[in-house]
Amino acid sequence: MPVLDRRAALGALALAVPAALVACSSTVEPALRPVAAGVRLATDWARRAAGTGAVTGDEGVPFRVVAHDAPPPVVRNGALEAGLPDAHAATYVLADAGADVVRIGATFAFGPGSEAGSLCLAAFTGIPLEGPVPRSRCHFVITPRRWLYGVIDAGSLTVLRQGLHDGGLRQDGTSYAAEAVVTGSTASLSLPDGSTATVDDPRIAALGGRFACWEFYKDAAGAADVRLVRSWAG
């Protein structure tokens, strides 16, 4: 995972955000979107017993967990939690979709803390942190305040589009849903504030990526924790 590229992208967007927009707060809880038909991988973590880990999905496909300076994730209080330390760390929960991922989504919640904590929905050509940096047609980062969509090629993350959540996301355990659907060179995004966005780039079609990934990430101390309630991909 090209950490410095992600940090730079978040920092650049922060400079472009008007102060008045940052000060807004949301008072409307978005309706949660159902998991669409046709997905190949789907797990409802809220139905898992407390203390269980990420071993197999509800459809029986094994998970591959790669943790960087973090313990294995476990289910607590109806969601998968990574238990990342209060420092730079990451945990990748991956599953082989059997073919290039064309959609990936999650229902999730943020706890208190800065937007140095994020969830990433990704489609990788290999396993992160094991060998060369894998390529990715989808690298969809969500923080409590903003989102970024990019691709990874030749070991580098390129952000193609980014924006702010309308009013920001609550950090009190409120659940939100987000999804990316890839059609050719276009990624259609369902954002957690209820809005949508599209991203067009030929690399989205060319890069591929059969490993669906739900990544828990912290860039620094004080970052928000993420709880994964449901995960799906197709």
C-alpha positions in Angstrom: 0.0 0.0 0.0 1.6 3.3 -1.1 1.0 5.1 2.3 2.8 8.3 1.4 0.7 8.7 -1.8 -2.5 8.3 0.3 -1.3 10.8 2.9 -0.4 13.3 0.2 -3.8 13.0 -1.5 -5.7 13.6 1.8 -3.5 16.6 2.6 -4.0 18.1 -0.8 -7.8 17.8 -0.6 -7.7 19.4 2.9 -6.1 22.5 1.5 -8.9 22.9 -1.0 -11.8 22.5 1.4 -13.6 25.8 2.3 -13.7 26.4 6.0 -17.5 27.0 6.0 -18.0 23.5 4.5 -15.8 21.8 7.0 -17.9 23.3 9.8 -21.1 21.8 8.6 -22.6 18.8 10.4 -25.1 16.2 9.3 -28.4 15.7 11.1 -29.9 13.2 8.6 -29.1 9.5 8.9 -29.0 7.9 5.4 -31.0 4.8 4.7 -28.8 1.7 4.4 -28.7 0.2 0.9 -29.4 -3.5 0.6 -26.8 -5.8 -0.9 -27.6 -6.1 -4.6 -28.3 -9.4 -6.3 -25.5 -11.1 -8.2 -22.7 -10.6 -5.7 -20.2 -13.5 -5.4 -19.0 -12.7 -1.9 -21.1 -11.5 1.0 -20.7 -11.6 4.8 -23.0 -10.2 7.5 -20.6 -9.6 10.4 -23.5 -8.5 12.6 -24.7 -12.2 12.6 -21.3 -13.5 13.7 -20.5 -14.6 17.2 -18.4 -12.2 19.3 -14.7 -13.2 19.4 -14.8 -14.9 16.0 -12.3 -13.9 13.3 -12.3 -13.4 9.5 -11.9 -17.1 8.4 -14.5 -17.6 5.7 -17.3 -15.5 4.2 -21.0 -16.5 4.5 -20.7 -18.0 1.0 -17.8 -20.2 2.2 -14.9 -18.5 0.4 -11.8 -18.2 2.7 -10.6 -14.8 3.8 -6.9 -13.9 3.7 -6.0 -11.5 6.5 -2.8 -9.4 6.2 -2.0 -7.2 9.2 0.7 -4.5 9.4 1.6 -3.7 13.0 -1.9 -5.0 14.1 -3.5 -8.0 15.7 -6.0 -10.2 13.7 -9.5 -8.7 13.4 -12.3 -10.1 15.5 -16.1 -9.6 15.8 -17.1 -7.4 18.7 -20.6 -6.0 19.3 -22.0 -6.9 15.9 -19.1 -5.8 13.6 -15.7 -6.8 12.6 -13.0 -4.7 14.3 -9.3 -4.5 13.4 -8.1 -3.4 16.8 -5.5 -1.2 15.2 -3.1 0.5 17.6 -3.1 4.2 18.1 -0.4 4.7 15.5 0.2 4.0 11.8 -1.2 0.5 11.0 -3.3 -1.4 8.6 -5.3 -4.6 8.3 -6.3 -6.1 4.9 -9.2 -8.6 4.8 -9.2 -10.2 1.3 -11.2 -12.8 -0.6 -10.6 -14.2 -4.0 -13.6 -13.4 -6.1 -12.6 -15.9 -8.8 -12.5 -13.2 -11.5 -11.9 -9.4 -11.8 -14.0 -7.6 -9.2 -16.7 -5.5 -10.8 -18.4 -4.3 -7.5 -17.4 -4.0 -3.9 -19.2 -2.5 -1.0 -19.6 -2.4 2.8 -21.8 -1.2 5.6 -19.6 0.3 8.2 -19.3 2.8 11.1 -16.7 5.2 12.5 -15.8 5.8 16.1 -14.4 9.1 17.4 -11.0 10.4 16.1 -9.4 12.1 13.2 -9.8 11.2 9.5 -6.4 9.7 9.6 -8.6 6.6 10.2 -10.3 5.2 7.1 -11.9 2.2 5.3 -10.7 1.3 1.8 -12.7 -0.9 -0.6 -10.2 -2.2 -3.1 -9.7 -4.8 -5.9 -6.1 -6.0 -6.0 -4.3 -8.2 -8.5 -2.3 -9.8 -5.6 -1.8 -9.7 -1.8 -0.7 -6.4 -0.3 2.5 -6.4 1.7 3.6 -9.7 0.1 6.0 -9.0 -2.8 5.6 -6.1 -5.3 2.7 -3.7 -4.7 -0.3 -5.2 -6.5 -2.2 -3.3 -9.1 -5.7 -2.2 -8.5 -8.6 -0.9 -10.6 -10.4 0.2 -7.5 -9.0 1.9 -4.5 -11.9 3.6 -2.8 -11.0 5.3 0.4 -13.6 6.6 2.9 -12.8 8.7 5.9 -15.3 10.4 8.3 -15.0 13.6 6.2 -14.1 12.7 2.6 -13.6 10.0 -0.1 -11.0 9.3 -2.7 -11.1 6.9 -5.7 -7.9 5.9 -7.4 -6.0 3.2 -9.2 -2.6 1.6 -8.4 -0.1 0.8 -11.1 3.7 0.4 -11.0 3.6 0.6 -7.2 2.0 4.1 -7.2 -1.5 5.2 -6.2 -3.1 7.8 -8.6 -6.2 9.5 -7.2 -8.7 10.1 -10.0 -11.5 11.8 -8.1 -12.2 12.9 -4.6 -14.8 14.8 -2.6 -16.4 15.6 0.7 -19.3 13.9 2.4 -22.3 16.2 2.7 -22.0 17.4 6.3 -19.5 14.7 7.2 -20.2 11.3 8.7 -21.3 10.7 12.3 -18.7 9.1 14.5 -21.0 7.6 17.1 -21.5 4.1 15.7 -24.0 5.2 13.0 -23.9 2.8 10.1 -23.4 3.9 6.6 -23.1 2.1 3.2 -20.8 2.6 0.2 -20.2 0.7 -3.0 -18.2 0.9 -6.2 -19.5 -0.7 -9.4 -17.1 -1.0 -12.3 -18.4 -1.1 -15.9 -15.6 -1.0 -18.5 -13.6 2.1 -17.8 -16.2 3.7 -15.5 -16.6 3.3 -11.7 -20.0 4.3 -10.4 -19.9 5.2 -6.7 -22.6 5.1 -4.1 -21.4 7.3 -1.4 -22.2 7.1 2.3 -24.0 10.4 2.4 -26.5 9.1 -0.1 -25.1 10.8 -3.1 -23.4 9.3 -6.2 -20.4 10.0 -8.3 -18.7 8.5 -11.4 -15.1 8.1 -12.3 -13.9 7.5 -15.9 -10.4 6.4 -16.8 -9.0 3.7 -19.1 -6.9 2.2 -16.4 -10.1 1.1 -14.5 -10.8 -1.3 -17.4 -7.2 -2.3 -18.0 -5.8 -3.0 -14.5 -8.2 -5.6 -13.2 -8.0 -7.2 -9.7 -9.6 -10.4 -8.5 -8.9 -10.0 -4.8 -11.7 -8.1 -3.1 -10.3 -6.2 -0.1 -11.8 -4.4 2.9 -8.9 -2.5 4.5 -8.8 -0.9 8.0 -6.3 1.9 8.0 -4.7 4.4 10.4 -2.1 6.9 9.4 -1.4 8.4 12.8 -2.2 8.5 16.5 -5.7 9.8 17.2 -7.2 8.3 14.1 -10.8 7.1 14.1 -11.5 3.4 14.3 -13.7 1.6 11.7 -16.3 -1.1 12.4 -17.2 -3.4 9.4 -20.9 -4.5 9.7 -21.4 -6.1 6.2 -19.1 -6.7 3.3 -19.8 -7.8 -0.3 -18.2 -8.0 -3.7 -18.9 -9.4 -7.1 
